[in-house]
Amino acid sequence: MSTLTYPEAIGVGLLQGVTELFPVSSLGHSILLPALVGGKLGQDLDMTAEGSSYLAALVALHLATALALVVFFRRDWVRVVSGLVTSIRHRRIQTRDEKLTWLLIISTIPVGVAGLVLEKALRHALGKPVPAAVFLALNGLVLLGAERLKRGGNGRRRAGHAAPVDEPGVDPAIASDIRLTKLSFVQGAWIGAAQILALFPGISRSGVTMSAGILRGLHHEDAARFSFLLATPVILAASALKVPELFKPENSSVLGPVAAGSVAAFVAGYISVRFLTKYFETRSLTPFAVYCFLAGLGSAIYLSV
């Protein structure tokens, strides 16, 4: 049975921390890079291999990235929890925090249900390099399509190209929450449901939710913020189901490497979200779209010959 080494786990942790938040698909990269490199790395990091602990290790690295999101958005999550408490206590959805709380809950339900039903089947059927490469290329087309539709259609009229202007003296995070809570629950559920596409290896969770948000009239900055907030409970829930597998006796040898990789994923994830929240204040998804399409297409051709 293949096992993870410390260098492999740290490398995959750094890769996970970056690609989970950048709109380029962490799962797709985690499948493709070992296949492209080959050798022992390709054997150790094959999630479809019999007795492989790689998938459980990846889930632990996802958990570390989610914790980085919790730390970065800690003030937001305090407001969300407070909104949930007051909403339940007073049986209302009235304040900004209460609306944001239920917007996140309702928007998470579709992918939660789909994940329970489809995740295992899709992983076994498509968790191989060539399908992951194809879906990575499709991910690029999704990102590019969202940008083109935003510029040429309804998105431009609703959201505009310029960055949103915050009111003087208002915390930018609060100002973003105000804009997000203008979404209806149906619109939020539609954006959250886009995460279902990320069950296909090569499709980026943050990429498709940002694309959906942009098409619903959100600016890149708010779409990215909503995407990161939505990703956190989904990743935490998936981790609660999968991480216990790491503590089975047969996986005891990988606990040390996974712990080291998790630290790397946390650091990389925190730096990534800090960078991206600034990046999307003025920039678009286009560079990531071009990268995903070319990398996916090139990998599919290379791995097919």
N, C-alpha and C positions, 0 to 999 in steps of 0.2 A: 504494500500500500504506500502510495506517495505521501510525503509530508512536507510541511512548510519549514523552511529554514528562517533564521532571523533576518538575513539580508532580503530574502524574498518577501517576508511579511512587512518589513519596513518600506520596501519599494512599492508594494501593492497598497500599503496604507497611505503613502504620499499620493499615489495615483488616485486612490479612492477619494481622498479629501479634496482634491482639485476637481476631478471629473464629475463628482456627484453634484456640485454646485454650478460649475460651468455647464452651459447647455450642450454638452457633447457626449453624454451617456457614460456613467461610471461602469455599468455592467457590460456594455459593449466593449469598452477598453480593457476591462478585466478579463474578457474572453479573448479578444483579438491579440493583444500584445504577447501573451505567452505563446499563442499559436504562431505568430510571426517570428518570434525569437527561436522557438523550438527547443530541442535538447531537454535537459533535466527540468528547466523552467516550464516548458510546455507540459511535461508529465506531472509535475507537482501542482500546477495551477490549472488543472483540468477538472471542472466541476461536474462533468458527466462521467468521470471515471468511477469504477466500482470502489466503494469505500472511501471516496474522496471527502476530505474535511474542508475543502476549499470554499464551498458555498456557505457553510456555517461560519467560517472565518470572515468571509466577505460581509456577512450580516453583522458581525461584531464590529467590523470597520465602519459599516454604515451607522451603527449605533454611536460610535465615537464622533462621526461627522454630525449626527443629529445633536449630540451634546454640545458641540461647537456652536451650532445654530441657537440652542437654548441659551448658552452663555452670551452670545452676541446680541440676541433679541430679548435678554432677560427682563428689561423694563416692560417690553410689550407683553411678555407672557404673564407678568404680574398683573397687568391691566386686564388681560384676557381671563385669568382665573378669578379676579375680582368681579369682572362682568358676569361670569358664570354664576358665582355665588349670589350676587344681588338679583340676577334674573330669576334664579330658582326661588330665592327667598320671597321676592315680591311678585312672582309669576307674571313677568312682563319682559318685553324687549323694547326698551325705551331709550336708554343712553347710548352713546357712541360705543363704549366698551361692550355693552350687552349685545349690540347689533353685530360687532366684529366677532364676538365669541360664537354666536350662533351661525354666522356666515362661515366661519372656519369649520364648525361641526358639520353643518349640512353639506359643505363642499367636500368633506372628507369621506362621507358615507359611500358614494358610488365606487371609489377605488378600493375602499375597505372590503366591500362585498365582492367586487370583481377579483381582488387579490386572493381571497379565501377560495374562490371557485376555480380560478384559472391559473394561478401562479405556478403550481407544480407541473401541470400539463404543458404550459408554454415553455417552462425551463427545460423539461426533458426533450421537447420537440425542437426547440429553437436555440438552446444554449450551446450552440456549436459555432465555430468561427465564421463560416461562410454566411449563414443566416444573419449573424450579428453584424457582419460587414454590410450586407444588403440593407438592413434596417438602419445602420449608421448613415448610409447614403440617403435613405429616405428621410431620416431626421433632418439632414441638411436641407432637403427640399421643403420640409414642413416649416422650418425657420425662415427660409427665403420666401416662401409663399406668404407667411404672415406679414413679413416686412413689405412685400409688394402690395398685398391687399390693403394694408394700413395706409400706404402712401396713395393708392389709387382709388380707394373706395370709402366706405362708411367710416373706417377707423380714423381717417384723416379729419373728417367732419366732426367726429365725436371727441377725439382726443387731441388732435393737432400734432405738429412736429416739435414745437418748442417744449422745453421742460416746464413742468408746473411751477408756478411762482407761489412760494409759501408766504403767508401773512407775517409781517414783522412781529417778533416776539413770540411766535408760535413754534414750539418744538417741531422740527421737520418730521419726526416720527408720528407725532399727533396729527400734523397736517396730512400726512399720507393716510393715516387711519380714517380721517374725515372723508377723504376722496374714496377710499375703498368701501366705506359703509354706504356710499351712494349706489353701490351695486345692489340689485335685488337678490333674494335668496335663489331664485331660478338662475340668474346669471352666475352667481357664485358656484352653484352646483354644476353648471355647464363647464366652468373653468376647472373645477376640481375633478370632474369626470375625465378631463383630458389626461389626467395622470394614469388612467387605465392603459393608455398606449405605451407607457413606460414599462409595462410588464413584458413587452417585446424587447429582448436584448438588442441594444443599439439605439433605441429611442430614449431620449433624455427626459427625465421627469421635469426638471426645471425648464427645459426648452419648450416642451409642449404646453405646460401651464402658462409660461410667459406668452407663448404664441396665442393661446386662447384668451388670455387677459388683454393682450394688445388688440385682438379682434373684437373684444367687448368694449373697447374704448379707453382702456387704461394706458397711461404712458409707460415707457419701459421701466422707469424707476419704481412705479407702484406695482407693475406686473411682476417685477423681480421680487419685491418685498412680499407680495401676496404668495408667490410661488414658494419662497423660503419658509414662510409661516405655515403653508399647507403641507410642505414636505415633512416637517418635524413630527407631528403626531403619526403620520403614516409610517415613517421609518422606525419610530419608537415602538409602534404596535407590531410591526414585522419582526423587530429584534426580540420582543418579548416571546414570540412564537418560536424563533429559530435559534437564538443564542444558547438556550439550554442544551442543544445538541452538542455544543462544544465540550460540555462537562461529562459526556459519556466516557467510559474508561478507554475506549479505542482512540479517543482524540486527546488524551492527556499530554501527548508529546508536543502538541501544537499550541498549548495554552501560553507558554512563554513567548514564542514568536508572535502570537496574536495580540498579546498585551503590548508588546513593543510596536507592532503595526498600528494598534489603536491609538497610541500616543502620537505617532506620526500622522495618522488620519485626522486626529483632533486639531493638531497644530496647522496642518495644511488646510483643513476645512475653515478654521477661524480666519486665517489669512485670506483665503479665497472669498469668503462672504464679505469681509471688510473691503476687499478690492472691488468686487462686483457691485456692491451697493453704490459705490462712487462711480464706477464705470458706466452704469446704466442711467446715470443722471444726464449724460450727454451723448451716449453712444448707442448703437443698435445691435441686433442679432446677426447682421450680415457676415462679419468675419467668421463667426462660429458656423454659420450655414455653409460657407464656402469650404471651410476646413472639413466639416463632417462629410460633405458630399465627396470631396476628393479623396479623403482618407478611407471612407467606406468603399468607394468604387475601386480605388487602387488595391485595397486589401482583398476585396472579393475576386478581382482578376488574378492577383498573385496566388491566393490560396486555392484557386480553381484549376490552375495549370499544373 
